Amino acid sequence: MDCASEELEYGSALHWYDSDNKAWVRYDGRLKAWRGWAEARSEELPVRPREWRPWSELVDASTHPYIRWFKNASTNITFTALDGHLLSGHGSDAGPSVAAPVTSCTQLFTGRF
């Protein structure tokens, strides 16, 4: 696997904020392009080309020994886990579950409220 493909594989695991379009995007390996949803309207956006990146550098080692991954990028695990799950058409499927180790309580999220 070449470096660009490996970088995109990392990027496909989460949704990233596209500040130009005010949208949350994710790399779609099937389409070989970035796609996402407008922040305010929850509607799908036109795809961005494969070459586009929400980060300026994958790895920034300029402050060695500290490493910064995905420099200048923003992500949101809640959007990835919940909103992305619903907006990609999986609302009727079981979504992520959350377990609270202190109380032994588990909550399963779905698109049905």
C-alpha positions as CSV (number, residue, x, y, z in Angstrom):
1,M,0.0,0.0,0.0
2,D,1.4,3.4,-0.9
3,C,1.6,6.3,1.6
4,A,-1.3,8.2,0.2
5,S,-3.6,5.2,0.3
6,E,-2.5,4.5,3.9
7,E,-3.1,8.1,4.9
8,L,-6.6,7.9,3.4
9,E,-7.3,4.6,5.3
10,Y,-6.5,6.4,8.5
11,G,-8.8,9.3,7.4
12,S,-11.7,7.0,6.6
13,A,-12.2,5.8,10.2
14,L,-13.5,9.2,11.4
15,H,-15.5,12.2,10.2
16,W,-13.5,15.3,9.8
17,Y,-14.6,18.9,9.8
18,D,-14.5,20.7,6.4
19,S,-14.5,24.4,7.4
20,D,-14.8,25.6,3.8
21,N,-18.1,23.9,3.4
22,K,-19.2,23.8,7.1
23,A,-19.6,20.1,6.9
24,W,-18.5,16.8,8.4
25,V,-16.8,14.6,5.8
26,R,-15.3,11.1,5.6
27,Y,-13.2,9.4,3.0
28,D,-15.2,6.8,1.1
29,G,-12.9,4.2,-0.3
30,R,-15.6,2.8,-2.6
31,L,-16.1,6.1,-4.3
32,K,-12.4,7.1,-3.9
33,A,-13.6,10.6,-2.8
34,W,-14.5,12.5,0.3
35,R,-18.2,12.9,1.1
36,G,-20.2,14.3,3.9
37,W,-23.1,16.3,5.3
38,A,-23.7,20.0,5.7
39,E,-23.5,21.0,9.3
40,A,-26.7,23.1,9.4
41,R,-28.9,21.3,6.9
42,S,-28.0,17.6,7.4
43,E,-27.9,17.2,3.6
44,E,-25.3,15.3,1.6
45,L,-22.7,17.5,-0.1
46,P,-21.0,17.1,-3.4
47,V,-17.9,14.9,-3.1
48,R,-14.4,16.3,-2.6
49,P,-11.6,14.8,-4.7
50,R,-9.4,12.0,-3.4
51,E,-6.4,14.4,-3.1
52,W,-8.1,16.8,-0.7
53,R,-7.2,16.5,3.0
54,P,-8.7,18.0,6.1
55,W,-5.2,18.1,7.7
56,S,-2.1,20.0,6.7
57,E,0.3,17.2,7.8
58,L,-0.4,13.6,8.7
59,V,2.4,13.6,11.3
60,D,4.1,16.7,12.7
61,A,7.3,15.8,14.6
62,S,8.6,19.4,14.8
63,T,8.4,19.4,18.6
64,H,10.2,16.2,19.1
65,P,9.7,14.1,21.3
66,Y,6.0,15.1,21.0
67,I,4.1,14.1,17.9
68,R,1.0,15.7,16.6
69,W,-1.2,13.6,14.3
70,F,-3.6,15.1,11.7
71,K,-2.2,18.6,12.2
72,N,-4.8,21.4,11.8
73,A,-7.7,19.0,11.5
74,S,-10.8,18.7,13.7
75,T,-12.8,15.6,14.3
76,N,-15.7,14.7,16.6
77,I,-16.2,11.1,17.8
78,T,-19.8,11.8,18.7
79,F,-20.6,12.8,15.1
80,T,-18.7,9.8,13.8
81,A,-20.5,7.3,16.2
82,L,-24.0,8.7,16.1
83,D,-24.8,11.2,13.4
84,G,-22.6,9.5,10.8
85,H,-24.3,6.2,11.6
86,L,-27.8,7.7,11.1
87,L,-27.0,9.9,8.1
88,S,-25.3,7.1,6.2
89,G,-28.7,5.2,6.1
90,H,-28.2,2.9,9.1
91,G,-30.8,4.4,11.4
92,S,-32.7,1.2,11.8
93,D,-29.6,-0.8,12.6
94,A,-28.1,-1.0,16.1
95,G,-25.6,1.7,16.5
96,P,-22.8,2.1,19.0
97,S,-23.2,1.0,22.6
98,V,-21.8,2.7,25.6
99,A,-20.9,0.8,28.8
100,A,-20.4,2.6,32.1
101,P,-17.9,0.5,34.1
102,V,-18.8,2.0,37.4
103,T,-22.5,1.3,37.3
104,S,-22.4,-1.7,34.9
105,C,-25.1,0.1,32.8
106,T,-25.1,-0.3,29.0
107,Q,-26.9,1.9,26.6
108,L,-27.5,0.9,22.9
109,F,-28.1,3.7,20.4
110,T,-30.4,3.3,17.4
111,G,-32.1,5.7,15.0
112,R,-35.4,4.9,16.7
113,F,-36.4,7.4,19.5
